[in-house]
């Protein structure tokens, strides 16, 4: 992935406090902040947002290989 492509992806996920990665790699990814009633709903919503962001950035339309949900509480526990 070229720098410009990943910058476009970062711009596309910025509205969801997102960050993007993949410069110089054979793939691309992003982390998003999603509010949802359950982890499954958060993942489902995030995949839709991510897929649209990749389309907006002009990236290849690849299937999502991995997605997970981490709650604020879990994230804080990891920092301890």
VMD Tcl script that builds the backbone (N, CA, C; Angstrom):
set m [mol new atoms 240]
animate dup $m
set s [atomselect $m all]
$s set {name element resname resid chain x y z} {
  {N N UNK 1 A 0.835 -1.162 0.000}
  {CA C UNK 1 A 0.000 0.000 0.000}
  {C C UNK 1 A 0.899 1.250 0.000}
  {N N UNK 2 A 0.486 2.193 -0.773}
  {CA C UNK 2 A 1.210 3.459 -0.868}
  {C C UNK 2 A 0.774 4.406 0.261}
  {N N UNK 3 A 1.663 5.304 0.614}
  {CA C UNK 3 A 1.395 6.274 1.679}
  {C C UNK 3 A 0.099 7.032 1.436}
  {N N UNK 4 A -0.097 7.510 0.210}
  {CA C UNK 4 A -1.275 8.304 -0.113}
  {C C UNK 4 A -2.567 7.513 0.093}
  {N N UNK 5 A -2.545 6.222 -0.224}
  {CA C UNK 5 A -3.731 5.388 -0.047}
  {C C UNK 5 A -4.104 5.273 1.436}
  {N N UNK 6 A -3.101 5.082 2.281}
  {CA C UNK 6 A -3.361 4.927 3.708}
  {C C UNK 6 A -3.771 6.264 4.327}
  {N N UNK 7 A -3.220 7.354 3.837}
  {CA C UNK 7 A -3.642 8.681 4.307}
  {C C UNK 7 A -5.110 8.903 3.955}
  {N N UNK 8 A -5.517 8.487 2.766}
  {CA C UNK 8 A -6.933 8.590 2.374}
  {C C UNK 8 A -7.816 7.748 3.294}
  {N N UNK 9 A -7.353 6.542 3.631}
  {CA C UNK 9 A -8.109 5.689 4.555}
  {C C UNK 9 A -8.197 6.349 5.926}
  {N N UNK 10 A -7.095 6.899 6.396}
  {CA C UNK 10 A -7.094 7.591 7.692}
  {C C UNK 10 A -8.092 8.741 7.692}
  {N N UNK 11 A -8.127 9.495 6.611}
  {CA C UNK 11 A -9.098 10.589 6.504}
  {C C UNK 11 A -10.527 10.053 6.547}
  {N N UNK 12 A -10.746 8.914 5.904}
  {CA C UNK 12 A -12.095 8.348 5.826}
  {C C UNK 12 A -12.583 7.779 7.159}
  {N N UNK 13 A -11.667 7.360 8.037}
  {CA C UNK 13 A -12.086 6.811 9.338}
  {C C UNK 13 A -11.957 7.827 10.477}
  {N N UNK 14 A -11.462 9.003 10.173}
  {CA C UNK 14 A -11.217 10.021 11.201}
  {C C UNK 14 A -12.487 10.400 11.968}
  {N N UNK 15 A -13.629 10.374 11.323}
  {CA C UNK 15 A -14.882 10.737 11.990}
  {C C UNK 15 A -15.239 9.762 13.108}
  {N N UNK 16 A -14.607 8.596 13.113}
  {CA C UNK 16 A -14.856 7.579 14.141}
  {C C UNK 16 A -13.621 7.389 15.017}
  {N N UNK 17 A -12.885 8.509 15.212}
  {CA C UNK 17 A -11.654 8.493 15.996}
  {C C UNK 17 A -10.718 7.385 15.515}
  {N N UNK 18 A -10.753 7.138 14.208}
  {CA C UNK 18 A -10.006 6.034 13.632}
  {C C UNK 18 A -8.574 6.366 13.286}
  {N N UNK 19 A -7.781 5.300 13.249}
  {CA C UNK 19 A -6.417 5.379 12.751}
  {C C UNK 19 A -6.262 4.284 11.701}
  {N N UNK 20 A -5.390 4.510 10.751}
  {CA C UNK 20 A -5.181 3.553 9.667}
  {C C UNK 20 A -3.719 3.169 9.594}
  {N N UNK 21 A -3.471 1.966 9.083}
  {CA C UNK 21 A -2.087 1.516 8.892}
  {C C UNK 21 A -2.004 0.678 7.633}
  {N N UNK 22 A -0.768 0.491 7.166}
  {CA C UNK 22 A -0.543 -0.334 5.999}
  {C C UNK 22 A 0.455 0.230 5.010}
  {N N UNK 23 A 1.071 1.373 5.306}
  {CA C UNK 23 A 2.040 1.961 4.382}
  {C C UNK 23 A 3.177 0.966 4.152}
  {N N UNK 24 A 3.415 0.634 2.895}
  {CA C UNK 24 A 4.478 -0.292 2.530}
  {C C UNK 24 A 4.123 -1.760 2.728}
  {N N UNK 25 A 2.916 -2.043 3.157}
  {CA C UNK 25 A 2.488 -3.421 3.403}
  {C C UNK 25 A 1.615 -3.917 2.243}
  {N N UNK 26 A 1.310 -5.196 2.265}
  {CA C UNK 26 A 0.459 -5.796 1.244}
  {C C UNK 26 A -1.013 -5.753 1.645}
  {N N UNK 27 A -1.315 -5.122 2.769}
  {CA C UNK 27 A -2.688 -5.028 3.248}
  {C C UNK 27 A -2.881 -3.694 3.946}
  {N N UNK 28 A -4.094 -3.418 4.364}
  {CA C UNK 28 A -4.396 -2.190 5.095}
  {C C UNK 28 A -5.323 -2.521 6.251}
  {N N UNK 29 A -5.335 -1.647 7.267}
  {CA C UNK 29 A -6.190 -1.875 8.428}
  {C C UNK 29 A -6.531 -0.549 9.084}
  {N N UNK 30 A -7.465 -0.633 10.026}
  {CA C UNK 30 A -7.855 0.562 10.773}
  {C C UNK 30 A -8.404 0.146 12.127}
  {N N UNK 31 A -8.304 1.047 13.068}
  {CA C UNK 31 A -8.937 0.901 14.373}
  {C C UNK 31 A -9.946 2.029 14.490}
  {N N UNK 32 A -11.146 1.690 14.953}
  {CA C UNK 32 A -12.226 2.657 15.067}
  {C C UNK 32 A -12.783 2.662 16.477}
  {N N UNK 33 A -13.376 3.767 16.872}
  {CA C UNK 33 A -14.102 3.847 18.132}
  {C C UNK 33 A -15.584 3.815 17.774}
  {N N UNK 34 A -16.266 2.772 18.258}
  {CA C UNK 34 A -17.675 2.557 17.932}
  {C C UNK 34 A -18.466 2.423 19.235}
  {N N UNK 35 A -19.588 3.100 19.303}
  {CA C UNK 35 A -20.505 2.917 20.430}
  {C C UNK 35 A -21.638 2.023 19.963}
  {N N UNK 36 A -21.854 0.945 20.711}
  {CA C UNK 36 A -22.917 0.002 20.364}
  {C C UNK 36 A -23.364 -0.730 21.626}
  {N N UNK 37 A -24.572 -1.278 21.622}
  {CA C UNK 37 A -25.084 -1.977 22.803}
  {C C UNK 37 A -24.340 -3.269 23.143}
  {N N UNK 38 A -23.710 -3.894 22.145}
  {CA C UNK 38 A -23.013 -5.154 22.402}
  {C C UNK 38 A -21.743 -5.232 21.553}
  {N N UNK 39 A -20.806 -6.085 21.948}
  {CA C UNK 39 A -19.589 -6.258 21.150}
  {C C UNK 39 A -19.882 -6.720 19.718}
  {N N UNK 40 A -20.818 -7.639 19.555}
  {CA C UNK 40 A -21.151 -8.118 18.208}
  {C C UNK 40 A -21.692 -6.997 17.333}
  {N N UNK 41 A -22.529 -6.160 17.907}
  {CA C UNK 41 A -23.078 -5.030 17.151}
  {C C UNK 41 A -21.986 -4.015 16.820}
  {N N UNK 42 A -21.042 -3.830 17.728}
  {CA C UNK 42 A -19.928 -2.913 17.464}
  {C C UNK 42 A -19.096 -3.412 16.292}
  {N N UNK 43 A -18.801 -4.713 16.273}
  {CA C UNK 43 A -18.011 -5.282 15.174}
  {C C UNK 43 A -18.766 -5.151 13.857}
  {N N UNK 44 A -20.048 -5.474 13.870}
  {CA C UNK 44 A -20.846 -5.380 12.644}
  {C C UNK 44 A -20.860 -3.952 12.101}
  {N N UNK 45 A -21.068 -3.000 12.979}
  {CA C UNK 45 A -21.090 -1.589 12.582}
  {C C UNK 45 A -19.714 -1.151 12.075}
  {N N UNK 46 A -18.658 -1.563 12.768}
  {CA C UNK 46 A -17.293 -1.186 12.383}
  {C C UNK 46 A -16.927 -1.737 11.012}
  {N N UNK 47 A -17.324 -2.974 10.726}
  {CA C UNK 47 A -17.010 -3.559 9.419}
  {C C UNK 47 A -17.673 -2.756 8.307}
  {N N UNK 48 A -18.905 -2.340 8.510}
  {CA C UNK 48 A -19.578 -1.518 7.511}
  {C C UNK 48 A -18.877 -0.183 7.296}
  {N N UNK 49 A -18.501 0.456 8.384}
  {CA C UNK 49 A -17.805 1.745 8.293}
  {C C UNK 49 A -16.448 1.574 7.631}
  {N N UNK 50 A -15.719 0.526 8.027}
  {CA C UNK 50 A -14.401 0.261 7.460}
  {C C UNK 50 A -14.490 -0.026 5.958}
  {N N UNK 51 A -15.443 -0.841 5.559}
  {CA C UNK 51 A -15.612 -1.187 4.147}
  {C C UNK 51 A -15.908 0.056 3.321}
  {N N UNK 52 A -16.777 0.912 3.824}
  {CA C UNK 52 A -17.102 2.153 3.117}
  {C C UNK 52 A -15.889 3.085 3.080}
  {N N UNK 53 A -15.133 3.154 4.176}
  {CA C UNK 53 A -13.942 4.006 4.213}
  {C C UNK 53 A -12.912 3.529 3.188}
  {N N UNK 54 A -12.724 2.218 3.083}
  {CA C UNK 54 A -11.778 1.672 2.101}
  {C C UNK 54 A -12.235 2.015 0.681}
  {N N UNK 55 A -13.531 1.920 0.434}
  {CA C UNK 55 A -14.072 2.271 -0.875}
  {C C UNK 55 A -13.828 3.747 -1.164}
  {N N UNK 56 A -14.101 4.593 -0.176}
  {CA C UNK 56 A -13.885 6.033 -0.325}
  {C C UNK 56 A -12.417 6.346 -0.624}
  {N N UNK 57 A -11.524 5.596 -0.001}
  {CA C UNK 57 A -10.088 5.805 -0.190}
  {C C UNK 57 A -9.571 5.207 -1.499}
  {N N UNK 58 A -10.432 4.477 -2.213}
  {CA C UNK 58 A -10.017 3.881 -3.478}
  {C C UNK 58 A -9.160 2.634 -3.318}
  {N N UNK 59 A -9.261 1.995 -2.154}
  {CA C UNK 59 A -8.472 0.793 -1.893}
  {C C UNK 59 A -9.152 -0.437 -2.489}
  {N N UNK 60 A -8.382 -1.510 -2.689}
  {CA C UNK 60 A -8.988 -2.744 -3.213}
  {C C UNK 60 A -10.099 -3.242 -2.289}
  {N N UNK 61 A -11.108 -3.826 -2.874}
  {CA C UNK 61 A -12.253 -4.330 -2.119}
  {C C UNK 61 A -11.969 -5.756 -1.657}
  {N N UNK 62 A -11.204 -5.888 -0.586}
  {CA C UNK 62 A -10.853 -7.193 -0.044}
  {C C UNK 62 A -11.786 -7.532 1.107}
  {N N UNK 63 A -11.996 -8.820 1.360}
  {CA C UNK 63 A -12.817 -9.191 2.518}
  {C C UNK 63 A -12.109 -8.847 3.827}
  {N N UNK 64 A -12.874 -8.582 4.841}
  {CA C UNK 64 A -12.310 -8.313 6.166}
  {C C UNK 64 A -11.821 -9.651 6.728}
  {N N UNK 65 A -10.545 -9.717 7.046}
  {CA C UNK 65 A -9.947 -10.964 7.531}
  {C C UNK 65 A -10.051 -11.119 9.039}
  {N N UNK 66 A -10.132 -10.003 9.757}
  {CA C UNK 66 A -10.142 -10.075 11.217}
  {C C UNK 66 A -10.757 -8.809 11.781}
  {N N UNK 67 A -11.604 -8.981 12.774}
  {CA C UNK 67 A -12.198 -7.846 13.479}
  {C C UNK 67 A -12.485 -8.281 14.907}
  {N N UNK 68 A -12.257 -7.377 15.842}
  {CA C UNK 68 A -12.574 -7.678 17.232}
  {C C UNK 68 A -13.046 -6.419 17.931}
  {N N UNK 69 A -13.722 -6.640 19.026}
  {CA C UNK 69 A -14.227 -5.551 19.843}
  {C C UNK 69 A -13.501 -5.565 21.185}
  {N N UNK 70 A -13.098 -4.382 21.625}
  {CA C UNK 70 A -12.464 -4.233 22.936}
  {C C UNK 70 A -13.205 -3.111 23.657}
  {N N UNK 71 A -13.757 -3.425 24.821}
  {CA C UNK 71 A -14.483 -2.403 25.571}
  {C C UNK 71 A -13.497 -1.455 26.245}
  {N N UNK 72 A -14.009 -0.324 26.676}
  {CA C UNK 72 A -13.165 0.631 27.405}
  {C C UNK 72 A -12.582 -0.009 28.662}
  {N N UNK 73 A -13.398 -0.809 29.333}
  {CA C UNK 73 A -12.931 -1.472 30.556}
  {C C UNK 73 A -11.786 -2.443 30.260}
  {N N UNK 74 A -11.922 -3.223 29.181}
  {CA C UNK 74 A -10.865 -4.166 28.799}
  {C C UNK 74 A -9.584 -3.439 28.433}
  {N N UNK 75 A -9.738 -2.347 27.739}
  {CA C UNK 75 A -8.566 -1.561 27.340}
  {C C UNK 75 A -7.845 -1.002 28.565}
  {N N UNK 76 A -8.601 -0.514 29.541}
  {CA C UNK 76 A -8.000 0.012 30.768}
  {C C UNK 76 A -7.300 -1.092 31.557}
  {N N UNK 77 A -7.879 -2.283 31.579}
  {CA C UNK 77 A -7.265 -3.420 32.273}
  {C C UNK 77 A -5.924 -3.777 31.636}
  {N N UNK 78 A -5.845 -3.722 30.316}
  {CA C UNK 78 A -4.608 -4.033 29.599}
  {C C UNK 78 A -3.494 -3.048 29.943}
  {N N UNK 79 A -3.864 -1.821 30.271}
  {CA C UNK 79 A -2.879 -0.788 30.577}
  {C C UNK 79 A -2.286 -0.924 31.969}
  {N N UNK 80 A -2.936 -1.695 32.821}
  {CA C UNK 80 A -2.467 -1.844 34.208}
  {C C UNK 80 A -1.248 -2.732 34.285}
}
mol reanalyze $m
mol bondsrecalc $m
mol representation Tube
mol addrep $m
